[in-house]
Amino acid sequence: MEAKQWTVQIYITEEGDDTHARAVLSTQDTSIVTGRGTARRNPTDRPIPEIGDELAASRALEDLAIRLHDVASDDIVALAGHVVP
């Protein structure tokens, strides 16, 4: 059996009190799915960049999971010819 390897890369940028993350899934068949997440630091909180990175990345991964599920659902519909509950 052939092992498959999928890769997720997370890109994080900061703009002031906002942290943005983009999670990009690449598969062996060159499929790409992207999720996005944002975290906003309350100006009264101490600036701890790692927390913003963690929150934004986790939200991007959550969005990626939802988008990947949607891709799988669309594939099922295409193969079945009708919406699967």
Secondary structure, DSSP 8 states (H G I E B T S, - for coil): ------EEEEEEEEETTEEEEEEEEE-TT--EEEEEEEEE--TTS---HHHHHHHHHHHHHHHHHHHHHHHHHHHHHHHHSS---
